[in-house]
Amino acid sequence: MKTVLIILAIAAAVIFFMLIVPIFAKSQEILGIETAGTCKDFAVTITAKDLGVACWDVKLDVPGRVYNEREDKWKSSFFYNEKALCYPDTAAVIVIKLETSEPVIEATAKLRQNSKIIEHDFTISQSCPRPLPDYWTLLVAIIIILIFGWLLAWWWKRK
């Protein structure tokens, strides 16, 4: 009988901790993402809360390259920046170079620690100057020829 009571007490304690402790556990999440830049070159600041005493890898799913400060080189955005956000920091700044000049880009930020991944979607708005058309050199050449022809006709008329 004493053994049964001990087993029931242990089972009650396990159930208590399984039900009550998660209520008080802090939820790890990305609070916000801010972007700074105008055209293709951006600094993305990821702010998170309750990440604990740990280091997190950071990944930005964007069409472009990401600067990895630890390795001092540009890498594909396919890879995580390892240990980019470590305790006690609550924010990480990732520098990116976009491959597109589209005005709005949908992106995803991911924080990873071991097998746990936290995701947050965000939008990058950029203001890139419109590129000159491919035929701009031809247009400039025609304008120069027209001006030269007008000057030649004016000079010929004076003679």
N, C-alpha and C positions, 0 to 999 in steps of 0.2 A: 504494500500500500504506500509506503514511504517513497519507493522508487517511482511509482505512478505519479505522485504529487510533484516530485522533482521534475519529471519529464513534462508534466502539464505546466509547471512554472517556467521552464525553459521555453516551451512552445509559446506561451503567452508573451514572454519577453521578446522573442523573435518576431512574433506578429505585431507587437507594439512598435518595435523599431522599424519594421517594414512599412507600417501605415503612418506613423507619426513623424519620423525623422525626415522623410522626403518633403513634408509640408514646410519644415523649417530650413531645408537646404536652400542655398542661394542658387538662383538660376543663372547660368552662364549665358551671356548673350552679347550680340553686337548692338551697341546703343545707336550708333550713327556713323555715316561715312560722308566726309567732305572732300570735294575736289577743288584744286586750285590750278589754274592754267587757262590757256586760250585756244591753242591749236596744236594738237598732237602731243605736246609735252605737258604732263600733269604730275602733281603730287597728290596722292590719295591718302587721307588720314582716316584710319579706322579706329574708332573708340569702342571699347568693350568694358563689361563690368563683371565682377565676381569670377575672375579667371583663376583665382587661387595662386598659391606659391608655385608657379610653374612657367615654363616657356612654351609658346605656341608658334607653330609654323603658319605663315600667311600666304594665301594665293589669291591673285586677282584674275578672274576669267575675263580677259579683254582681248580684242584683236590687236596684238602688239607685243612689245618687249617690256620686261620689268627689270629694274636695276637692283642687283643684289649687293647690299653694302658689305656684308660679311666677306663675300668673295671678290668684291670690287670689279664686277663685270655685269654686262647685260645678258639676260637669259630670256628664253621663251616664257610667255605667261602660262604655259602648260605646267611649269615646275613651281613648287612651293619655295618661298623664302624661309629657310629653316631658322628657327629661334628668332623670328623678327619681333615678337612681342613677349617680353619676359617680365616677371614680377620684379619690381613694384609698378612698372609702367602700366598704364591703362589705354595707351594709344600707340599706334605704329604708323609711320609715314613711309609710304612706298612710292617710288618715282617710276612713272611709266612713260613709254613712248609709243603712241598709237600708230597703227599702220593705215588708218583710214581718216578721211577728213569729213566724214558724215557728221551732220550737226548734232545728232543724238545717238548715243551708244548705250545699249543695255549691257550691264556687267554684273558679275557676282563676286563677292568677297567671301573667302573661306578661311576659317581658323581651324587648325588641326593640332590635336595633342594625342599622341598614340592613335587609337582608333576613333576617338571622338572628333566630330567635325561640326562646326557651327557655320551656317551659311546666311548671307544677307544680300539681297538684290539691290542694286543701285543704278543710277543713270548718270552718264557723263554728258554734259552739254558743252559743245565747243563751237567756237566762232573762228572758222578758217577763211582767209581771203579766197575768193574764187580764182581758180587757176586760169591763166591765159589759154585761149584755145590753141590747138596744135598748129593752126594756120596763121598765127600772129606774125611770124617772120615774113610770110608771103604778103600779108597785109601791109607791113612796114615797107617792104620792097616796092610794092605798087605805089604807095604814097610818095616815096622818094623819087621814083621814075616820073610820076606826074609833076612833082615840084621841079625836077630837073628839066622836063619837057617844057613846062611853062616858062622857066627862066631862059631856056634856049630860044623859045619862040619870041620872047620879049627882047632878047639880045639881037636876034636876027632881024626883027622888025626895026630896031633902032639903026641898023646899018644901012 
